[in-house]
């Protein structure tokens, strides 16, 4: 499992979507609606997730489906950022981690 402090999500799809980070103990953090070609960046430690928490990214299409990222991440105060990209349409889209920097 990769350890990161920040998660960056890029909406390269053809629909409005929202990103939701889910951690242990029912913790969640939501981006709200993100229009096409926009980006959301979150610092997990500032969002209240504890050190070592496992975090999963969920993407919800406005009036469509939802997908979980296949990668689970762990919070560490290391300054690293996991970058995810969403592509496709509201009925057929994919979520993938493209890099950690």
C-alpha positions in Angstrom: 0.0 0.0 0.0 1.4 3.4 -1.0 1.8 6.1 1.7 0.8 9.7 0.7 -0.2 13.0 2.3 -2.2 14.6 -0.5 -4.6 13.3 -3.1 -5.1 15.1 -6.4 -8.0 14.2 -8.6 -8.3 15.4 -12.2 -11.7 15.3 -14.0 -10.8 14.6 -17.7 -14.2 13.2 -18.3 -17.2 14.5 -20.2 -19.5 14.9 -17.1 -19.8 16.6 -13.8 -18.6 14.4 -10.9 -17.6 14.4 -7.3 -14.7 12.7 -5.5 -15.1 11.2 -2.1 -12.3 10.0 0.2 -13.3 7.2 2.6 -11.2 6.3 5.6 -11.5 4.2 8.7 -14.1 5.0 11.4 -16.6 6.2 8.8 -14.5 9.3 7.9 -15.3 10.9 4.6 -14.2 14.0 2.7 -16.1 15.1 -0.4 -15.1 17.5 -3.2 -18.6 18.6 -4.1 -19.5 18.9 -7.8 -16.5 19.3 -10.1 -17.1 20.5 -13.7 -15.3 19.1 -16.7 -11.6 19.6 -16.9 -11.2 20.7 -13.3 -8.9 19.5 -10.5 -9.4 18.9 -6.7 -6.5 18.6 -4.2 -6.8 17.5 -0.7 -4.4 17.3 2.2 -5.5 14.3 4.2 -3.8 15.3 7.4 -5.6 18.7 7.4 -8.9 16.9 6.6 -8.7 15.1 9.9 -7.6 11.6 8.8 -5.2 10.1 11.3 -1.6 9.0 10.5 -1.7 5.5 9.1 -5.4 5.6 8.1 -6.3 3.6 5.0 -8.1 5.8 2.4 -10.1 4.8 -0.7 -11.2 7.1 -3.5 -14.8 6.9 -4.7 -16.0 8.8 -7.8 -19.7 9.6 -8.3 -21.0 10.8 -11.7 -23.7 13.4 -11.4 -26.9 11.5 -12.2 -24.9 8.4 -13.1 -22.8 5.6 -11.7 -20.0 5.4 -9.1 -16.6 3.7 -9.1 -14.0 3.0 -6.5 -10.3 3.4 -7.3 -8.5 0.1 -7.2 -5.6 1.5 -5.2 -5.9 1.9 -1.4 -3.6 4.5 0.1 -2.3 5.1 3.6 -1.9 8.5 5.2 1.7 9.6 6.0 3.0 13.0 6.7 5.5 12.7 3.9 4.5 15.5 1.4 3.8 13.0 -1.4 0.8 13.3 -3.7 -1.2 10.5 -5.4 -2.7 11.7 -8.6 -5.9 10.2 -10.0 -7.6 10.8 -13.3 -11.2 10.1 -14.4 -11.9 9.7 -18.1 -15.0 8.6 -20.1 -18.7 9.4 -19.9 -21.2 9.2 -17.0 -22.2 5.7 -18.0 -18.8 4.3 -18.9 -15.8 5.8 -17.0 -12.6 4.8 -15.4 -10.6 6.0 -12.4 -6.9 5.3 -12.4 -3.9 6.4 -10.4 -1.5 8.0 -12.8 1.4 8.9 -10.5 2.8 9.5 -7.0 5.1 12.5 -6.7 
